[in-house]
Amino acid sequence: MLYFAYQSQNDVMDPIRTVARSMLSLIGSWNGMAGAGGAPLRSMAAAYELIARAGLTHTRPAYGIESVTVGNETVAVVERSRFVAPFGTLLHFKKDVAVAQPRVLVVAPLSGHFATLLRNTVRTLLADHDVYITDWHNARDVPLAQGPFAFDDYVETLMTFLRVLGPGTHVVAVCQPCVQVLAAAALLAEDDDPAQPRSMTLMAGPIDTRINPTKVNELASSKPIEWFEKNLIATVPGRYPGAGRRVYPGFVQLSAFMAMNIDRHVKAHVELYENLSRGDIEKAAVAKTFYDEYFAVLDLDAEFYLETVARVFQEAQLAEGTLAYRGRKVDPRAIRRTALLTVEGERDDICALGQTAAAHDLTPSLKPYRKRHHMQAGVGHYGVFSGRRWENQIYPIVRNVILSAD
C-alpha cells in the first residue's frame, strides 16, 4: 500500500507538472517577444518552475565529469563499465595520462540516493588517481529473478570488485559502507588474498553507533526490527522491472532526511523562488543542481535495509565482535597491511564524532604508522566528502595516505 499510495499521488501530480512546464515555455516565448519581460513575468515563471520541479526522479543522474585537470593539462574523462553485477556496476572514469596513477575504488552508500551523490568526491580524486566507483542499481529496476541483495551480498560484491581490479587497489568509503568495507578488508586479509586493499579511507561511517548517538541512531534503536519491516517496507508495483520485489523505498528515506532539517529545505526553496524572481540565475542554478541530485532517489532491497538497521545500528555487531559473513566471523584484527585513514566532521548530525574513529580500536594489528585520523572542523556530514573543505583540507590528507601506501 505504501508504494501504491506514493505512485498514485505521483500520477496525480504528473499532469500538473506538465501544465507548469508548458506555462514556463509560454512565458519564455513572451519574454522573447517583449524583451526583458519584467518582474511580474519572472515571478510567475519562478512559481511555475517550482511546481514543475515538485517531484522525485528514480533514474540515475549523469555524473557529468567530462574532463579533469591533471597537472597543467586538461584530460578527457570517459565512463566505462568494468564489471556489472545484478545490483551494481563497477564504473571506471577512464582517462589517458602519461604516468600511471594509484587505483582507487570509491564505495558509495546504498542509502536512498544514487552514487552520483559523490560526484564532487570523484571529480576531486580524478586529478591524482585512477578512479572507479560502485554504481549501485535501483532495486525497483532489478528483476525478482535476480534474487535478494542482503548485507552479506554487499560485502561479497565489494570483494568481487576488488578482485576484478586486482592487487594494489585503494578504497575510499563514504558513510554507510564503511562497515562493509572494513568487513571485506578483514576477510580478504585473513585469507591473505592479493586483492586486499593497499589502503582504506573510511569517511563519516557508522563503525560503532553506540558512540555519541545521533537522531538517526536513536530512531533505529527506538523500535524493534519488526516495526521497520511492517511500516517501511513496500512492494514494487507491476509497472517496473522489479515488480514484486520488497524494497525500502528511496522516497521514504528522503522524507526522513528532510524531516531532520525541514526548516533548512523550506528556506532553500523560498530563496530559490526569490532568486528566480530576481533573475539571479547563477544562485538559482546552485540550488537547482543540488536538489536535482537530492530528489533523485533509489530503492533498497528490503533484506539489505533491514539487516543494516539490525546489524549496524541496533546491534553494532562489528564493534561488538559478533559480525559474521555467511556464518564466518569477521575479525578486523586480521588486517595488518592495509593503511587506515578515518575522517569525521565536527558537525555531523548523521554519523557523530567517534563513530568512525572506532575503526582504529578494532584494528590493533596495524602498526601506528599505518593509521591516521582526521577530524574536520566546521563541517557536517556532506562536508566531509563534498565542498571546499573536502577539496582543500580533507582531500590532501586522503591523497597523502594513498601515496604513502602505494
C-alpha positions as CSV (number, residue, x, y, z in Angstrom):
1,M,0.0,0.0,0.0
2,L,2.9,2.4,0.8
3,Y,4.3,2.3,-2.8
4,F,0.8,2.3,-4.3
5,A,-0.1,5.5,-2.4
6,Y,3.1,7.2,-3.4
7,Q,2.7,6.2,-7.0
8,S,-1.0,7.3,-7.1
9,Q,0.0,10.7,-5.7
10,N,2.8,11.0,-8.3
11,D,0.4,10.1,-11.1
12,V,-2.0,12.9,-10.0
13,M,0.9,15.4,-9.9
14,D,2.2,14.5,-13.4
15,P,-0.3,16.4,-15.4
16,I,0.0,19.4,-13.0
17,R,3.8,19.4,-13.6
18,T,3.2,19.1,-17.3
19,V,1.0,22.2,-17.3
20,A,3.6,24.1,-15.3
21,R,6.3,23.2,-17.8
22,S,4.1,24.3,-20.7
23,M,3.4,27.6,-19.0
24,L,7.2,28.1,-18.4
25,S,7.7,27.6,-22.1
26,L,5.0,30.1,-22.9
27,I,6.4,32.7,-20.6
28,G,9.8,32.1,-22.2
29,S,8.2,32.9,-25.6
30,W,6.6,36.1,-24.1
31,N,10.0,37.2,-22.8
32,G,11.5,36.6,-26.2
33,M,8.9,38.9,-27.8
34,A,8.8,41.5,-25.1
35,G,12.5,41.8,-24.3
36,A,13.4,41.5,-20.6
37,G,9.8,40.7,-19.6
38,G,9.9,42.4,-16.3
39,A,9.4,41.4,-12.6
40,P,5.8,40.1,-13.0
41,L,6.7,37.6,-15.6
42,R,9.8,36.5,-13.7
43,S,7.7,35.9,-10.6
44,M,5.2,33.9,-12.5
45,A,7.9,31.9,-14.1
46,A,9.5,31.2,-10.8
47,A,6.2,29.9,-9.4
48,Y,5.7,27.6,-12.3
49,E,9.3,26.3,-12.2
50,L,8.9,25.3,-8.5
51,I,5.7,23.5,-9.4
52,A,7.4,21.8,-12.4
53,R,10.2,20.7,-10.0
54,A,7.9,19.4,-7.3
55,G,8.6,15.7,-7.6
56,L,11.1,12.9,-7.3
57,T,13.0,11.1,-10.1
58,H,14.0,7.4,-9.9
59,T,16.7,7.3,-12.6
60,R,20.4,7.9,-12.0
61,P,21.5,11.4,-12.9
62,A,24.6,11.9,-15.1
63,Y,28.0,12.2,-13.4
64,G,28.8,14.9,-15.9
65,I,32.5,14.6,-15.5
66,E,33.8,15.1,-19.0
67,S,37.3,16.3,-18.2
68,V,39.7,16.9,-15.4
69,T,42.9,18.8,-14.9
70,V,45.9,16.6,-14.4
71,G,49.0,18.7,-13.7
72,N,48.7,21.6,-16.2
73,E,46.8,19.5,-18.8
74,T,43.1,19.1,-19.3
75,V,42.3,15.4,-19.9
76,A,39.1,13.9,-21.2
77,V,37.2,11.5,-18.9
78,V,35.1,8.7,-20.3
79,E,32.9,6.4,-18.3
80,R,33.4,2.6,-18.8
81,S,31.7,-0.3,-17.1
82,R,34.4,-2.6,-15.9
83,F,32.1,-5.2,-14.3
84,V,28.4,-5.5,-14.0
85,A,26.7,-7.3,-11.1
86,P,22.9,-7.6,-10.7
87,F,22.7,-4.8,-8.1
88,G,25.7,-2.6,-9.1
89,T,28.2,-1.7,-11.8
90,L,31.9,-1.3,-11.2
91,L,32.2,2.0,-13.2
92,H,35.6,3.4,-14.4
93,F,36.3,7.0,-15.0
94,K,38.8,6.3,-17.7
95,K,41.4,8.9,-18.7
96,D,44.6,8.8,-20.8
97,V,47.6,10.1,-18.8
98,A,51.3,9.5,-19.4
99,V,52.1,8.4,-15.8
100,A,50.3,5.5,-14.0
101,Q,48.2,6.8,-11.1
102,P,47.1,4.9,-7.9
103,R,43.9,3.0,-8.5
104,V,41.1,4.0,-6.2
105,L,37.7,2.3,-5.6
106,V,35.1,4.8,-4.3
107,V,32.5,2.8,-2.4
108,A,29.2,4.8,-2.4
109,P,26.5,4.5,0.2
110,L,23.4,2.5,-0.6
111,S,21.0,4.7,1.4
112,G,18.3,6.1,-0.8
113,H,20.4,8.1,-3.3
114,F,22.4,7.2,-6.4
115,A,26.2,7.0,-6.3
116,T,26.2,10.3,-8.3
117,L,25.8,12.0,-4.9
118,L,29.6,11.5,-4.7
119,R,30.2,13.4,-8.0
120,N,32.4,16.0,-6.2
121,T,34.3,13.3,-4.4
122,V,35.1,11.5,-7.7
123,R,36.0,14.7,-9.6
124,T,38.5,15.7,-6.9
125,L,40.1,12.3,-6.7
126,L,40.5,12.1,-10.5
127,A,43.3,14.7,-10.7
128,D,45.7,12.3,-9.0
129,H,44.1,8.8,-9.2
130,D,42.7,6.2,-11.5
131,V,39.1,6.2,-10.1
132,Y,36.4,3.6,-10.1
133,I,33.0,3.7,-8.2
134,T,30.4,1.3,-7.0
135,D,27.5,2.5,-9.2
136,W,24.5,0.9,-7.3
137,H,21.4,0.0,-9.2
138,N,17.9,1.0,-8.2
139,A,16.3,-2.1,-6.6
140,R,12.9,-1.4,-8.2
141,D,14.6,-2.0,-11.6
142,V,16.2,-5.3,-10.7
143,P,14.0,-8.3,-11.8
144,L,12.9,-10.5,-8.9
145,A,14.6,-13.5,-10.7
146,Q,18.0,-12.0,-9.7
147,G,17.3,-12.8,-6.1
148,P,17.7,-10.7,-3.0
149,F,20.5,-8.3,-2.1
150,A,21.3,-8.6,1.6
151,F,24.1,-7.3,3.8
152,D,26.4,-10.2,3.0
153,D,25.7,-9.7,-0.7
154,Y,27.0,-6.2,-0.4
155,V,30.2,-7.4,1.2
156,E,30.6,-10.1,-1.4
157,T,30.1,-7.6,-4.2
158,L,32.9,-5.4,-2.7
159,M,35.3,-8.3,-2.6
160,T,34.3,-9.2,-6.2
161,F,35.0,-5.7,-7.4
162,L,38.4,-5.7,-5.6
163,R,39.4,-9.0,-7.2
164,V,38.4,-7.6,-10.6
165,L,40.6,-4.6,-10.1
166,G,43.4,-6.7,-8.7
167,P,46.2,-6.1,-6.2
168,G,47.2,-2.6,-5.2
169,T,43.7,-1.0,-5.1
170,H,43.0,1.7,-2.6
171,V,39.4,2.1,-1.2
172,V,37.6,5.3,-0.2
173,A,34.3,4.5,1.6
174,V,31.7,7.2,2.3
175,C,29.1,6.8,5.1
176,Q,27.1,3.6,5.4
177,P,29.5,1.2,3.6
178,C,32.4,1.9,5.9
179,V,31.2,-1.1,7.9
180,Q,31.1,-3.4,4.9
181,V,34.5,-2.2,3.6
182,L,36.1,-2.9,6.9
183,A,34.5,-6.3,6.9
184,A,35.6,-7.1,3.3
185,A,39.2,-5.9,4.1
186,A,39.2,-8.2,7.2
187,L,38.0,-11.2,5.3
188,L,40.5,-10.7,2.4
189,A,43.3,-10.1,4.9
190,E,42.5,-13.3,6.8
191,D,42.7,-15.3,3.6
192,D,45.9,-13.4,2.5
193,D,44.0,-12.6,-0.7
194,P,46.1,-10.5,-3.1
195,A,43.0,-8.3,-3.6
196,Q,43.1,-6.9,-0.1
197,P,43.2,-3.1,-0.4
198,R,46.5,-1.3,0.0
199,S,44.8,1.5,1.9
200,M,41.2,2.2,3.1
201,T,39.8,5.6,3.9
202,L,36.6,5.5,6.0
203,M,34.7,8.7,5.9
204,A,31.8,9.5,8.2
205,G,30.8,5.9,8.6
206,P,28.9,4.1,11.4
207,I,31.6,1.7,12.6
208,D,30.3,2.0,16.2
209,T,26.9,3.7,16.5
210,R,26.9,3.4,20.3
211,I,29.3,6.3,20.5
212,N,27.5,9.8,20.6
213,P,24.2,8.5,19.2
214,T,22.5,10.9,16.7
215,K,18.8,11.2,15.9
216,V,19.4,8.6,13.1
217,N,20.9,6.1,15.7
218,E,18.1,6.8,18.2
219,L,15.4,6.2,15.6
220,A,17.0,2.9,14.5
221,S,17.2,1.7,18.1
222,S,13.9,3.0,19.4
223,K,11.8,0.3,17.7
224,P,12.1,-3.4,17.1
225,I,13.1,-4.5,13.6
226,E,9.6,-5.9,13.1
227,W,8.3,-2.3,13.2
228,F,10.6,-1.3,10.4
229,E,9.5,-4.2,8.3
230,K,5.8,-3.6,8.9
231,N,5.9,0.2,8.4
232,L,8.7,1.0,6.0
233,I,8.9,-1.9,3.5
234,A,6.8,-1.8,0.3
235,T,6.4,-4.0,-2.7
236,V,7.4,-2.7,-6.2
237,P,4.3,-2.1,-8.4
238,G,3.8,-4.1,-11.5
239,R,4.8,-1.3,-13.9
240,Y,8.5,-1.7,-13.1
241,P,11.1,-4.3,-13.9
242,G,11.5,-5.2,-10.3
243,A,7.8,-5.9,-9.8
244,G,7.1,-7.9,-6.7
245,R,10.4,-7.1,-5.0
246,R,10.2,-6.0,-1.4
247,V,12.1,-2.7,-1.0
248,Y,12.8,0.1,1.3
249,P,11.7,3.0,-1.0
250,G,14.0,5.9,-1.6
251,F,11.2,8.3,-1.2
252,V,10.8,7.1,2.4
253,Q,14.5,7.6,3.2
254,L,14.4,11.1,1.6
255,S,11.4,12.1,3.7
256,A,13.2,11.0,6.8
257,F,16.3,13.0,5.9
258,M,14.3,16.1,5.0
259,A,12.3,15.9,8.2
260,M,15.6,16.2,10.2
261,N,16.2,19.6,8.6
262,I,12.8,20.7,7.2
263,D,13.3,24.4,8.1
264,R,16.5,24.4,6.0
265,H,14.9,22.9,3.0
266,V,11.9,25.2,3.2
267,K,14.2,28.2,3.4
268,A,16.3,26.9,0.5
269,H,13.2,26.7,-1.7
270,V,12.0,30.2,-0.7
271,E,15.4,31.5,-1.6
272,L,15.2,29.6,-4.9
273,Y,11.9,31.3,-5.7
274,E,13.3,34.7,-4.8
275,N,16.5,34.2,-6.9
276,L,14.4,33.1,-9.9
277,S,12.1,36.1,-9.4
278,R,15.1,38.5,-9.4
279,G,16.6,36.8,-12.4
280,D,19.7,35.7,-10.3
281,I,20.3,32.7,-12.5
282,E,23.7,31.8,-11.0
283,K,22.5,31.5,-7.4
284,A,19.3,29.7,-8.6
285,A,21.4,27.2,-10.6
286,V,23.4,26.2,-7.5
287,A,20.2,25.3,-5.6
288,K,18.7,23.5,-8.6
289,T,21.8,21.4,-9.1
290,F,21.8,20.3,-5.5
291,Y,18.1,19.4,-5.4
292,D,18.2,17.7,-8.8
293,E,20.6,15.3,-7.2
294,Y,18.9,15.2,-3.8
295,F,15.5,14.4,-5.3
296,A,16.8,11.5,-7.4
297,V,16.0,8.5,-5.2
298,L,17.0,4.9,-5.3
299,D,15.1,1.9,-3.7
300,L,17.0,-0.5,-1.5
301,D,16.3,-4.3,-1.4
302,A,14.3,-4.9,1.8
303,E,16.8,-7.5,3.1
304,F,19.7,-5.2,2.9
305,Y,17.9,-2.3,4.6
306,L,16.5,-4.4,7.5
307,E,19.8,-6.2,8.1
308,T,21.7,-2.9,8.1
309,V,19.3,-1.4,10.6
310,A,19.6,-4.5,12.8
311,R,23.3,-5.4,12.4
312,V,24.9,-1.9,12.2
313,F,22.6,0.4,14.0
314,Q,20.8,-1.7,16.6
315,E,23.4,-4.3,17.5
316,A,26.7,-2.6,16.4
317,Q,27.9,-6.1,15.5
318,L,31.2,-5.1,14.0
319,A,32.2,-3.1,17.1
320,E,30.8,-5.8,19.4
321,G,32.9,-8.5,17.6
322,T,29.8,-10.5,16.6
323,L,29.6,-9.7,12.9
324,A,29.6,-12.7,10.7
325,Y,29.7,-13.1,6.9
326,R,27.9,-16.1,5.6
327,G,28.4,-17.8,9.0
328,R,32.1,-16.8,9.2
329,K,33.2,-14.5,11.9
330,V,34.6,-11.1,10.7
331,D,37.8,-10.3,12.6
332,P,39.3,-6.9,11.8
333,R,42.4,-7.9,13.8
334,A,43.4,-9.8,10.7
335,I,44.2,-6.5,8.9
336,R,47.9,-6.0,9.0
337,R,49.0,-4.4,5.7
338,T,46.1,-2.1,4.7
339,A,46.7,1.5,5.8
340,L,43.8,3.1,7.6
341,L,42.5,6.7,7.5
342,T,39.3,7.7,9.2
343,V,37.7,11.1,8.6
344,E,34.9,12.7,10.6
345,G,33.1,16.0,10.5
346,E,32.8,18.2,13.6
347,R,29.1,19.0,13.0
348,D,28.0,15.7,11.5
349,D,24.4,15.0,12.7
350,I,24.1,11.7,10.9
351,C,27.4,10.0,11.9
352,A,28.7,11.6,15.1
353,L,32.3,12.1,16.2
354,G,33.9,8.9,17.4
355,Q,31.7,6.5,15.4
356,T,34.2,6.2,12.5
357,A,37.3,6.6,14.6
358,A,36.3,3.4,16.4
359,A,37.8,1.5,13.5
360,H,41.3,2.2,15.0
361,D,40.4,0.2,18.1
362,L,39.2,-2.7,16.0
363,T,42.4,-3.0,14.1
364,P,45.1,-3.4,16.7
365,S,47.4,-5.5,14.4
366,L,48.0,-2.4,12.2
367,K,51.2,-0.6,13.1
368,P,50.7,3.0,14.3
369,Y,52.4,4.4,11.2
370,R,49.7,2.8,9.0
371,K,46.9,4.6,10.9
372,R,45.7,8.2,10.8
373,H,42.6,10.0,12.0
374,H,41.3,13.4,10.9
375,M,38.5,15.5,12.4
376,Q,37.5,18.3,10.1
377,A,36.3,21.4,11.9
378,G,33.2,23.2,10.8
379,V,31.6,20.6,8.5
380,G,28.5,18.5,8.7
381,H,28.0,15.1,7.1
382,Y,28.1,16.1,3.5
383,G,31.0,18.5,4.0
384,V,33.3,15.5,4.8
385,F,33.2,14.4,1.1
386,S,31.9,17.4,-0.8
387,G,32.6,21.1,-1.0
388,R,35.5,23.4,-0.4
389,R,36.8,21.9,2.9
390,W,36.7,18.5,1.3
391,E,38.7,19.7,-1.7
392,N,41.2,22.0,0.2
393,Q,41.6,20.4,3.6
394,I,40.5,16.8,3.7
395,Y,41.5,15.6,0.2
396,P,45.2,16.5,0.6
397,I,45.3,14.1,3.6
398,V,43.5,11.4,1.7
399,R,45.9,11.8,-1.2
400,N,49.0,11.7,1.0
401,V,47.8,8.5,2.8
402,I,47.2,6.8,-0.6
403,L,50.5,8.0,-1.9
404,S,52.4,6.8,1.1
405,A,50.7,3.4,1.0
406,D,51.0,2.9,-2.8
